[in-house]
Amino acid sequence: MHTENPDFLAAICDAPEDDAPRLIYADWLDEHGQEERAEFIRVQCALAVLAENDPRRSALEECEATHLTRFHTHWSEPLRGYVGWTEFRRGFIETINIESRQFLKHADVIFTLSPIRHLRLLDVGSSLSALVDCSHLARITALTIYAQHRGEDLPRALAGSPYLDGLISINLGRNRLGDHG
């Protein structure tokens, strides 16, 4: 079974916005017989900075889709049992769907397995106060809590969290938010 190199993975998780550790890892993967994964990392890193109208985009997107079709499940294996769904960006899982209780219980492990930047939290329920006090939220740039029907307490609790200063994007759709929310 394929596993990530822990030293490279730690460097990538420690600097999730920097492509240099990802591309260095891609070189290492090439040298160790994992050319498909190396190519995928390079392709997604290139797509992340390529203009929408760049003529190279179509071929890169086709290559990306081929790799995802063949390897998505395999490359998501380290997070199996923790998360319900994964999305790759720049060669690594950066978006996950996860139940709130699972996130709170396993955040330490999850953030060592992949450079998570976007959380899609499910079944927030009674765990909202524990969530907003979770220091791991400081590592994310996007948060989705969709269709939890939480009401006004949701945005208030999130606004009071000391760990969400790095958010660039938030989706709280279908949560019965009014003007006060």
N, C-alpha and C positions, 0 to 999 in steps of 0.2 A: 504494500500500500504506500502511496506517495505521502510524504510528510514534508512540511516546510523546514528549511534550515533555520534552527532557532536563533542563531546569531544574526543572520540577515533579517529575519522576521522582526526581531527586537529593534533593529535599527530603523526598519520601515515603520513600525508602530510608534516609535519615539519621534519620528519626523514625517507624519502622514501626508503633509502637503509637498514634500520634497521628492521629486522624481529620481534624483541621483541614486539613492539607495536601492530603489526599484530596478533601475537600469544596470547597476552593478550586480545585483542579484540575478538579473536576466543573463548577464555574461557568465556568471558562475553556473547557472542552470545549463547553459550551452555546453560548458566544459564537463558537465556531469550527466550528459545523456538525456536531458529533459528539454529538448529543443522546442517542442510544442508550447510548453509553459513559458519559455523564454520569449518566443515570438509573440505570444498573447500579451505578455506584459509590455513589450515594446509597441505593439499595435495599439493597445488601449492608451498608453502614455502619449503616443503620437496623436490619436484621435482627440484627446483631452485638450490639446492646444491648437488643433488644426481648424482653420476657418470653415464655416459651413459650406461655402462655395468652392473650396479647394478641390481641384480635379483628382487628387489622390484619395479623397475621402471615401468614395464608393468602393474601391478595391480594399481599403483598410476595413471598412464596415463589413464587407463580405467575409474577409478573413476572420474578423472578430466573431461574427455569427457562426461560422463553421466551428471555431474553437469552442464557443459556448455550447453549441449543440452536442459536440463530442465529449466535452470535459467538465461542464458546469457541475454535475453531480459529484464527480470525482474530486474536483478542486474545492468543493464545499464540504467535503467529508469531515475536516477537523471541527466544524461547527455543528455537525449533525448531533441531535439530541439536546442542543441548546436553543437553536433558532428554527423557525418554521420556513423561512424563505430568505434567499440571499441575492444580492446584486453586486456584480463586479464593476469596479472603476479603477482605471490605471493598473490593471492586472491583479487586483486583490479585492476581497469582499470588503465593501465600504458601507453597504446598506443591508440592514437586517430587519426582518419582522420577528418580534419576540414578545412573549407574554411578560407583563411587568414583573410578576413574581420570579419568573426564570431569570430575567435581567438582573434583578436585585440579588438573587442567589448566586449567579455565575458571572457577574460583570468582570471580576478580577481575571478569570480565565479567558473570557471572550475577547477582552482587549489585548491579551497577549497572543491570541491566535490570528488576529487580523486588525488592520488599521480602520476600525469602524468610525465612520463620520456621520452616518444618518441612521437614527433609530426610528423604527415604526413600532410603537408600543401598542400592544393588544391587551385587552382585559385589565384596564387600569384599576377599576373597582376601588377597593379600600386601600390600595397600596400607594395612592397619590402622595401622601405626606412623606412616605419613605423614599419615593422616587425623587422628589425635589430636593431631598437631603443627600442624594447619592453623588459623591464626588466624581464618579466616572462620567457624569454628564458634561463635565468640563472638556471632555475630549471630542464632543460632537459639534458639528456645524449645522445640522439639520435634524428636526424633530417632527414626527408625525404622530398625533394621537387623534385618529379619525373615527367618527361614528361611535363614540363611547357614551354619548348623551350625558355628559357630566354637568353641563351648565356653567354658571358663573364661577364656581369654585376652581375650575380648571385653569383659566388664564390667571386668576389671582395667585394660585399656588405656584404656577410656573414663574410669574413675575417676581415672586419672593425668593426664588431659588438663587443661592450665591454661585451656582455652577453653570449657569446658562449664558454667561457673558459672550461666549464665542458663537452663539447661534447666528446664522445668516438666513436661515429659512425655517419657518414653522407652519405646520398645517394642522389646524384644529377644527376642520370642517365637520359638520353634522354633530355638534356637541351642544346644541341648544344655547348658543351664546347670544346674549342680547347686547344692548348698547353699553351696559356696564362692563361686560366681558371684554 
